[in-house]
Amino acid sequence: MKNIANLFCALLVASVASASETIVSPDGQIAVTVDVGNGLRWQVQRKGREVVKPSRLGLVFKGQKPFGAFEVANRVERSIDETWTNRLYKKEVVLDCANELTLELREKAEPNRRLDLVFRVYDGAVAFRYGIPEQPGFELFTVTRELTTWRFDEDPLAWLTAYGDFKTSQEEPFLHRSIRTVGKDQLIGMPAIVELSGQKVALCEADLTDWSGLFFKAAARQPADSTVLEAALTPIPDSEPDCVIARAPHLTPWRVMIMGDDELELLANNDVILNLNPPPEGGNAAFDWVKPGATSWDWWVESNNSLSTGLTLKMIDFAAEMGWPYHTIDGGWYGYARRPNHGPGVEIFPRRDFDLDRILAHAKEKGVGIWVWCYWSALEENGVEKVFGDFERRGIKGVKIDFMDRQDQWMVRWYEKVVRCAAKHKLMINFHGAFKPTGMNRTWPNQITREGILGNEMNKFSPVTPVHCATLPFTRFLLGPADFTPGSFGNRHAAEFVPQSARGHRYGDETDRRKIWAEEIGTRAHALALCVAFDSPLVTLCDWPERYRGANGIEALRALPTVWKNTLPLAGKIGRYYSVVRETYDGRLYLAVFGVKGATFELPLYFLPEGTEWNATFYTDGPNVAADATDLSVTEKAVTRESKVNVTVAPEGGAVVIFAKRQN
């Protein structure tokens, strides 16, 4: 018996001291192997194919020598199998199913420093993070570099954004290119969609809390047989190379890989971003005051310089008429009249000629909530607590905060300070000039949407193309909601499009015939489809009441749903087209399709429940759409699950079909 016990102990010690550890996904199709024997390395296989070749892991700490060889001091495995609900998402029920492995590492030689690696493997994703345990020398530490790399076979193509500086609003198009063509000084944004043989991989991060936001860089020296991406942490402003200053114990954000055979499978697997973030304090019930919905908006056609009390009252009336629960007052309502109220040094209090009290009273009477815009540094200078307390007393519902344009650790902390304070005062937050989402909206549901996207508003200055729109479901929207500001009824084909700024950028009230209106590229049906297909619990509809009211297609936007009981992507190719079906909480279904090139296709209605007759309202490109991008056909038809219908989408076009149960 003693010999058996000794043998068991020997096997246990050998297992703990093993140089290689492996963890697999619940379905067994993804395997992650971690090598701690000769420097830290990791690699990933999916369906028997190598996805990430052996790649480096590690962190560099200021004032400390590099880590030496590690051994596994302890390993902890657990399985996660949970279900939770989210009423502010693309679907109500979210599954969280994964296997997790924590490796507690210790340097073999003195000073025997410790570092943890936590890997979580889903059926369609891999995530890992570093943990810095409490230990001597780490009471206060500074990270200057992250050593993580992603090494891919040969020279894959990818869909990438690229930035020339760490200070950026992350509003660039996703371009299809080789990673090797990215300059050594350029920063690659998230997600990076890498195309490997027979599968696609999206690289991103989750649970960015009290840490530096991550970019990627193409390694300056690329191996002959592979391509390497390197981690690039955002430095603290004026403190480079310092990126993170923190105290142990501390966890880094998750480094995430979403994987699939194709684009649609990436969409099916992106729940991982929210699953990797903690649930809200007090549970979802603590945020039951957060209400999704559409909002009217003054800035698209007007500007900071022409904002007035009368204009805002008209916008509120139109929002009430359309069944939209909100109106957003953009820049110009505080500070000085006829001057953009940008930057610090301006008190956040209504300017003398802007009657905010009258506006709020009128909005309350109409059942419309008010959002207000603030420049982030002015908010900070005025005092977040003071300003939000004033907003709560006035009955304001949400704050659109703009121009941060950074994702360093200080700014990441500032985001959390803001949403925490906003939750205290029951205010919703829409971050603009923002970094990409990392799942904050699970922990803080009042952070209802954010920018960090090349959105429709930029059509005022330069073209936002249908190609770009067709990349977004598979790129930026993989990470979370985005305030794209869709829905212009000033529709133009790309060949005839001229930005408003190039046509004079003239503003004025609706009676001014010299007024120059903003426009967007794509057909009217394309514009409607984006309003349905793009995720945002707060949808900012961009256009003007005088262009909306009575226009063909406006009924598709009346009482527009912005959150969904379920979402079913039907088809799509990145940069080419996308179609999706979405179920509302009141039993309707919305189908949206849009693309770059025209097509006629037969649409089977297998997604409709059996045994029910439906009334289908079709909003499709009209017969004269080639000459006039605003041309729209609106037709109705009785259908069932067994029906098949033909839908024609024009070049730069789209379609929306709304299914409602027929009343007997």
ABEGO torsion letter per residue (X at the ends): XAAAAAAAAAAAAAAAABABBBBBBAAGABBBBBBAABEBBBBBBBGGBBABBBBBBEBBBBGBBBBBBBBBABBBBBBBBBBBBBAABABABBBBBBBBBBBBBBBABOAGBBBBBBBBBBAABBBBBBBBBBBBGAABBBBABBABBBBBBEBBBBBBBBBABABBAGBBBBBBBBAAABBAABBBBOBBBBBBBGBBBBBBBBGBBGBBBBBBBBBABBBAABBBBBBBBBBBBGAOABABBBBOBBBBBBBBBBBBABAAAAAAAAAAAAAABBBBBGEAAAAAABBBEBBBBAAAABBAAABBAAAAAAAAAAAAAAGBABBBBBBGABEBBGBBBBEBGBBBBBBAABBAAAAAAAAAAAGBBBBBBBBAAAAAAAEAAAAAAAAAAAGBABBBBBGAGBABAAAAAAAAAAAAAAAAAGBBBBBBGBBBBAGAAAABAABABBBGBBBAAAAAABBBBAAAAAAAAABAAAAEBBBAGBGBABBBBAAABBBAAAAGGBBEBAABAABBBBBBBEBAAAAAAAAAABBBABBBBABBAAAABGBBGAAAABGBBABBABBBBABEBBGABBBBBBBBAAGBBBBBBBBABBBBBBBBAAABBBGBBBBBBBBBBBAAAAABAABBBBBBBBBBAABBBBBBBBBGBBBBBBBBBBBX
